[in-house]
Amino acid sequence: MATYPASLPHVSLRPVQAADYQLVQSLWQDPAVRACLGGPATEARVRCAFAAMLQPAPGTLYRVISLADAAGASQALGLISIDDYQAAGQKELSYQLLPAWWGRGIAAAAALAMVALARDGLGLTELYAETQSRNTRSVRMLERLGMAEIDRLERYGQLQSVFRLALDRAE
């Protein structure tokens, strides 16, 4: 069960659109964002990933995280997804946020909304997440989301923490 306060920011999640290429490029090529995600991606890798985001496979969700300002204008801040994980049938929650927005509860609010989509929209009964163990902010957020660390392993040359969340059906 998530242990976040009710004061989390109100974020919106919407499908990725063609106009979001610059956001995706910024996220995938930013050294700070990609520090725990294998480093900045090449332009070719960004184009390939973006094409998949525009036409996701069944059971996969890619969403832009946005926040409305005081005037009601929406600003895109990051990405969140549910995609295939390591083993067949497993799905992984993943997120990237522009560094200027780190530490404000935005990723947590988006993750809570995405967990509801995973459960209610996709009918998933469990969700996984993997992060570098040294990424303490992400580890804490996943724990507060209610995810339990189930494994530590080396992948991509780094120690990774693997988390799992059982998704209870909403009554």
ChimeraX attribute file (.defattr): number of C-alpha atoms within 10 A of each C-alpha:
attribute: neighborCount
match mode: 1-to-1
recipient: residues
	/A:1	12
	/A:2	13
	/A:3	10
	/A:4	15
	/A:5	7
	/A:6	8
	/A:7	8
	/A:8	14
	/A:9	15
	/A:10	14
	/A:11	21
	/A:12	18
	/A:13	19
	/A:14	14
	/A:15	17
	/A:16	24
	/A:17	14
	/A:18	10
	/A:19	8
	/A:20	14
	/A:21	16
	/A:22	10
	/A:23	18
	/A:24	22
	/A:25	19
	/A:26	16
	/A:27	23
	/A:28	24
	/A:29	18
	/A:30	16
	/A:31	15
	/A:32	14
	/A:33	20
	/A:34	15
	/A:35	12
	/A:36	18
	/A:37	15
	/A:38	13
	/A:39	14
	/A:40	20
	/A:41	18
	/A:42	12
	/A:43	12
	/A:44	9
	/A:45	14
	/A:46	19
	/A:47	15
	/A:48	11
	/A:49	15
	/A:50	21
	/A:51	14
	/A:52	14
	/A:53	20
	/A:54	17
	/A:55	14
	/A:56	15
	/A:57	11
	/A:58	8
	/A:59	15
	/A:60	17
	/A:61	24
	/A:62	24
	/A:63	21
	/A:64	26
	/A:65	26
	/A:66	20
	/A:67	19
	/A:68	14
	/A:69	9
	/A:70	7
	/A:71	6
	/A:72	8
	/A:73	9
	/A:74	14
	/A:75	14
	/A:76	18
	/A:77	22
	/A:78	24
	/A:79	24
	/A:80	23
	/A:81	22
	/A:82	24
	/A:83	19
	/A:84	17
	/A:85	15
	/A:86	9
	/A:87	7
	/A:88	7
	/A:89	9
	/A:90	15
	/A:91	23
	/A:92	20
	/A:93	22
	/A:94	17
	/A:95	21
	/A:96	20
	/A:97	20
	/A:98	17
	/A:99	13
	/A:100	8
	/A:101	12
	/A:102	14
	/A:103	10
	/A:104	11
	/A:105	18
	/A:106	22
	/A:107	25
	/A:108	22
	/A:109	20
	/A:110	25
	/A:111	22
	/A:112	16
	/A:113	15
	/A:114	22
	/A:115	20
	/A:116	17
	/A:117	15
	/A:118	24
	/A:119	18
	/A:120	15
	/A:121	12
	/A:122	15
	/A:123	13
	/A:124	20
	/A:125	15
	/A:126	17
	/A:127	21
	/A:128	24
	/A:129	22
	/A:130	21
	/A:131	21
	/A:132	22
	/A:133	18
	/A:134	13
	/A:135	13
	/A:136	11
	/A:137	13
	/A:138	19
	/A:139	22
	/A:140	12
	/A:141	18
	/A:142	25
	/A:143	18
	/A:144	15
	/A:145	19
	/A:146	19
	/A:147	23
	/A:148	18
	/A:149	17
	/A:150	11
	/A:151	11
	/A:152	15
	/A:153	14
	/A:154	11
	/A:155	10
	/A:156	11
	/A:157	8
	/A:158	14
	/A:159	14
	/A:160	19
	/A:161	21
	/A:162	20
	/A:163	22
	/A:164	21
	/A:165	20
	/A:166	15
	/A:167	19
	/A:168	13
	/A:169	11
	/A:170	7
	/A:171	3
